[in-house]
Amino acid sequence: MRQRLSSEPDRYRGRRRVPTPPRSRYAAVVTTAFVGAGVVALGAGGMPDAKAVSPSALADLEKAAATSSDVRDRAADADRASRAEDRGSLESTLADAPDVWLLPLEDYDFTAPYGMRWNELHAGVDLAAPEGAPYVAVHSGTVTKAGWFGGYGYCVIVTHADGTESVYGHSSKLLVTEGQEVKAGDQLGLVGMTGYSYGTHLHLELHVDGKPIDPIPYLQERGVDLKLQLEDLVGDVATS
């Protein structure tokens, strides 16, 4: 058998004969590989790399985001402050206004009206409430009496700008002193049963020109309605 030379075009792998690729096909494969690698390299070079972004640009972006967040926080704080200021302004306006009149108690039972009782003038109204409940000034003025006052027990008298006086009797404790300026809604004392009293209640009188008047219509004209409680009481008596 003739010995095959290494320069011959065909070769053997085991028992299967595999043709040697033509030189032209080998060149085409190599060329395609180089071209593909070049395209990939060009594509990679053309795409932005996040790590290659300028640090100063990133810093500017972070600063802008922080500034935007700070502006939002300041706007929210300003809005909350504005609402609080509006509420405070409204409360202050109501308290300081010289024509404001208020109820002396938030919760009470109307137990006795103004008028004759046991052949004597009951010169005010009685508002029953738990002992220690705070009562307030119905109108702004100056405290001209704060102490023991005979049958009124511990009593507060407030003289208003027009000379009208409001009298608060039977207190268990006084929270103001004589000469003190008060506004409508300021606490004057605590409900009790000192002096001539049959139970814990606030005795309220109003004096005009030094004489007692019925507080119900006087306060009603000024937007303060004690009569609603009185009507409930009268209705209960009529149906019993």
Contacts in CASP RR format, 6 or more apart in sequence:
PFRMAT RR
TARGET T0000
AUTHOR 0000-0000-0000
METHOD contacts of the structure
MODEL  1
MRQRLSSEPDRYRGRRRVPTPPRSRYAAVVTTAFVGAGVVALGAGGMPDA
KAVSPSALADLEKAAATSSDVRDRAADADRASRAEDRGSLESTLADAPDV
WLLPLEDYDFTAPYGMRWNELHAGVDLAAPEGAPYVAVHSGTVTKAGWFG
GYGYCVIVTHADGTESVYGHSSKLLVTEGQEVKAGDQLGLVGMTGYSYGT
HLHLELHVDGKPIDPIPYLQERGVDLKLQLEDLVGDVATS
9 19 0 8 1.000
9 20 0 8 1.000
10 17 0 8 1.000
10 19 0 8 1.000
10 20 0 8 1.000
11 18 0 8 1.000
11 20 0 8 1.000
12 18 0 8 1.000
94 100 0 8 1.000
94 184 0 8 1.000
95 183 0 8 1.000
95 184 0 8 1.000
95 185 0 8 1.000
95 186 0 8 1.000
96 140 0 8 1.000
96 183 0 8 1.000
97 184 0 8 1.000
98 140 0 8 1.000
98 161 0 8 1.000
99 222 0 8 1.000
100 139 0 8 1.000
100 140 0 8 1.000
100 183 0 8 1.000
100 184 0 8 1.000
101 138 0 8 1.000
101 139 0 8 1.000
101 184 0 8 1.000
101 219 0 8 1.000
101 222 0 8 1.000
101 223 0 8 1.000
101 224 0 8 1.000
102 136 0 8 1.000
102 137 0 8 1.000
102 138 0 8 1.000
102 139 0 8 1.000
102 184 0 8 1.000
102 185 0 8 1.000
102 224 0 8 1.000
103 138 0 8 1.000
103 224 0 8 1.000
103 226 0 8 1.000
104 127 0 8 1.000
104 135 0 8 1.000
104 136 0 8 1.000
104 137 0 8 1.000
104 138 0 8 1.000
104 168 0 8 1.000
104 202 0 8 1.000
104 204 0 8 1.000
105 127 0 8 1.000
105 129 0 8 1.000
105 133 0 8 1.000
105 135 0 8 1.000
105 136 0 8 1.000
105 191 0 8 1.000
105 202 0 8 1.000
107 129 0 8 1.000
107 133 0 8 1.000
108 127 0 8 1.000
108 128 0 8 1.000
108 129 0 8 1.000
108 201 0 8 1.000
108 202 0 8 1.000
108 229 0 8 1.000
109 127 0 8 1.000
109 128 0 8 1.000
109 129 0 8 1.000
109 229 0 8 1.000
109 233 0 8 1.000
110 125 0 8 1.000
110 126 0 8 1.000
110 127 0 8 1.000
110 128 0 8 1.000
110 226 0 8 1.000
110 229 0 8 1.000
110 230 0 8 1.000
110 232 0 8 1.000
110 233 0 8 1.000
111 126 0 8 1.000
111 127 0 8 1.000
111 128 0 8 1.000
111 201 0 8 1.000
111 233 0 8 1.000
112 122 0 8 1.000
112 124 0 8 1.000
112 125 0 8 1.000
112 126 0 8 1.000
113 122 0 8 1.000
113 124 0 8 1.000
113 125 0 8 1.000
113 214 0 8 1.000
113 216 0 8 1.000
113 230 0 8 1.000
114 122 0 8 1.000
114 123 0 8 1.000
114 124 0 8 1.000
114 125 0 8 1.000
114 212 0 8 1.000
114 213 0 8 1.000
114 214 0 8 1.000
114 215 0 8 1.000
114 216 0 8 1.000
115 121 0 8 1.000
115 122 0 8 1.000
115 123 0 8 1.000
115 124 0 8 1.000
115 214 0 8 1.000
116 122 0 8 1.000
121 212 0 8 1.000
123 205 0 8 1.000
123 212 0 8 1.000
124 203 0 8 1.000
124 204 0 8 1.000
124 205 0 8 1.000
124 206 0 8 1.000
124 212 0 8 1.000
124 214 0 8 1.000
124 215 0 8 1.000
125 203 0 8 1.000
125 204 0 8 1.000
125 215 0 8 1.000
125 216 0 8 1.000
125 226 0 8 1.000
126 201 0 8 1.000
126 202 0 8 1.000
126 203 0 8 1.000
126 204 0 8 1.000
127 201 0 8 1.000
127 202 0 8 1.000
127 203 0 8 1.000
127 204 0 8 1.000
127 226 0 8 1.000
127 229 0 8 1.000
128 199 0 8 1.000
128 200 0 8 1.000
128 201 0 8 1.000
129 135 0 8 1.000
129 191 0 8 1.000
129 200 0 8 1.000
129 201 0 8 1.000
129 202 0 8 1.000
130 191 0 8 1.000
130 200 0 8 1.000
131 172 0 8 1.000
131 190 0 8 1.000
131 191 0 8 1.000
131 192 0 8 1.000
131 193 0 8 1.000
131 200 0 8 1.000
132 172 0 8 1.000
132 173 0 8 1.000
132 190 0 8 1.000
132 191 0 8 1.000
132 192 0 8 1.000
132 200 0 8 1.000
133 190 0 8 1.000
133 191 0 8 1.000
134 175 0 8 1.000
134 187 0 8 1.000
134 189 0 8 1.000
134 190 0 8 1.000
134 191 0 8 1.000
135 168 0 8 1.000
135 171 0 8 1.000
135 187 0 8 1.000
135 188 0 8 1.000
135 189 0 8 1.000
135 190 0 8 1.000
135 191 0 8 1.000
135 202 0 8 1.000
136 184 0 8 1.000
136 185 0 8 1.000
136 186 0 8 1.000
136 187 0 8 1.000
136 188 0 8 1.000
137 158 0 8 1.000
137 166 0 8 1.000
137 182 0 8 1.000
137 183 0 8 1.000
137 184 0 8 1.000
137 185 0 8 1.000
137 186 0 8 1.000
137 188 0 8 1.000
138 166 0 8 1.000
138 184 0 8 1.000
138 185 0 8 1.000
138 204 0 8 1.000
138 219 0 8 1.000
138 224 0 8 1.000
139 158 0 8 1.000
139 160 0 8 1.000
139 164 0 8 1.000
139 166 0 8 1.000
139 184 0 8 1.000
140 160 0 8 1.000
140 161 0 8 1.000
140 181 0 8 1.000
140 182 0 8 1.000
140 183 0 8 1.000
140 184 0 8 1.000
141 158 0 8 1.000
141 159 0 8 1.000
141 160 0 8 1.000
141 161 0 8 1.000
141 181 0 8 1.000
141 182 0 8 1.000
141 183 0 8 1.000
142 158 0 8 1.000
142 159 0 8 1.000
142 179 0 8 1.000
142 180 0 8 1.000
142 181 0 8 1.000
142 182 0 8 1.000
143 156 0 8 1.000
143 157 0 8 1.000
143 158 0 8 1.000
143 176 0 8 1.000
143 177 0 8 1.000
143 178 0 8 1.000
143 179 0 8 1.000
143 180 0 8 1.000
143 181 0 8 1.000
143 182 0 8 1.000
143 188 0 8 1.000
144 157 0 8 1.000
144 158 0 8 1.000
144 159 0 8 1.000
144 165 0 8 1.000
144 178 0 8 1.000
144 179 0 8 1.000
145 155 0 8 1.000
145 156 0 8 1.000
145 157 0 8 1.000
145 178 0 8 1.000
146 155 0 8 1.000
146 156 0 8 1.000
146 157 0 8 1.000
146 174 0 8 1.000
146 176 0 8 1.000
146 177 0 8 1.000
146 178 0 8 1.000
146 180 0 8 1.000
147 153 0 8 1.000
147 154 0 8 1.000
147 155 0 8 1.000
147 156 0 8 1.000
147 174 0 8 1.000
148 154 0 8 1.000
148 155 0 8 1.000
148 194 0 8 1.000
149 155 0 8 1.000
149 157 0 8 1.000
149 169 0 8 1.000
150 195 0 8 1.000
150 196 0 8 1.000
151 195 0 8 1.000
151 196 0 8 1.000
152 167 0 8 1.000
152 169 0 8 1.000
152 170 0 8 1.000
152 195 0 8 1.000
152 196 0 8 1.000
152 203 0 8 1.000
153 169 0 8 1.000
153 170 0 8 1.000
153 171 0 8 1.000
153 194 0 8 1.000
153 195 0 8 1.000
153 196 0 8 1.000
153 197 0 8 1.000
154 169 0 8 1.000
154 170 0 8 1.000
154 171 0 8 1.000
154 172 0 8 1.000
154 173 0 8 1.000
154 174 0 8 1.000
154 194 0 8 1.000
155 167 0 8 1.000
155 168 0 8 1.000
155 169 0 8 1.000
155 170 0 8 1.000
155 171 0 8 1.000
156 167 0 8 1.000
156 168 0 8 1.000
156 169 0 8 1.000
156 171 0 8 1.000
156 174 0 8 1.000
156 176 0 8 1.000
156 188 0 8 1.000
156 189 0 8 1.000
157 165 0 8 1.000
157 166 0 8 1.000
157 167 0 8 1.000
157 168 0 8 1.000
158 165 0 8 1.000
158 166 0 8 1.000
158 168 0 8 1.000
158 182 0 8 1.000
158 188 0 8 1.000
159 165 0 8 1.000
160 166 0 8 1.000
164 206 0 8 1.000
164 207 0 8 1.000
164 208 0 8 1.000
165 205 0 8 1.000
165 206 0 8 1.000
165 207 0 8 1.000
165 210 0 8 1.000
166 204 0 8 1.000
166 205 0 8 1.000
166 206 0 8 1.000
166 207 0 8 1.000
167 203 0 8 1.000
167 204 0 8 1.000
167 205 0 8 1.000
167 206 0 8 1.000
167 207 0 8 1.000
168 188 0 8 1.000
168 189 0 8 1.000
168 202 0 8 1.000
168 203 0 8 1.000
168 204 0 8 1.000
169 194 0 8 1.000
169 202 0 8 1.000
169 203 0 8 1.000
169 204 0 8 1.000
170 191 0 8 1.000
170 192 0 8 1.000
170 193 0 8 1.000
170 194 0 8 1.000
170 195 0 8 1.000
170 197 0 8 1.000
170 200 0 8 1.000
170 201 0 8 1.000
170 202 0 8 1.000
170 203 0 8 1.000
171 188 0 8 1.000
171 189 0 8 1.000
171 190 0 8 1.000
171 191 0 8 1.000
171 192 0 8 1.000
171 194 0 8 1.000
171 202 0 8 1.000
172 190 0 8 1.000
172 191 0 8 1.000
172 192 0 8 1.000
172 193 0 8 1.000
172 194 0 8 1.000
172 200 0 8 1.000
173 189 0 8 1.000
173 190 0 8 1.000
174 188 0 8 1.000
174 189 0 8 1.000
175 187 0 8 1.000
175 188 0 8 1.000
175 189 0 8 1.000
175 190 0 8 1.000
176 182 0 8 1.000
176 186 0 8 1.000
176 187 0 8 1.000
176 188 0 8 1.000
176 189 0 8 1.000
182 188 0 8 1.000
191 200 0 8 1.000
191 201 0 8 1.000
191 202 0 8 1.000
192 199 0 8 1.000
192 200 0 8 1.000
192 201 0 8 1.000
192 202 0 8 1.000
193 199 0 8 1.000
193 200 0 8 1.000
193 201 0 8 1.000
197 203 0 8 1.000
204 215 0 8 1.000
205 212 0 8 1.000
205 215 0 8 1.000
206 212 0 8 1.000
206 213 0 8 1.000
206 215 0 8 1.000
206 218 0 8 1.000
206 219 0 8 1.000
207 213 0 8 1.000
208 218 0 8 1.000
215 226 0 8 1.000
216 226 0 8 1.000
216 227 0 8 1.000
216 230 0 8 1.000
219 225 0 8 1.000
219 226 0 8 1.000
220 226 0 8 1.000
220 227 0 8 1.000
END
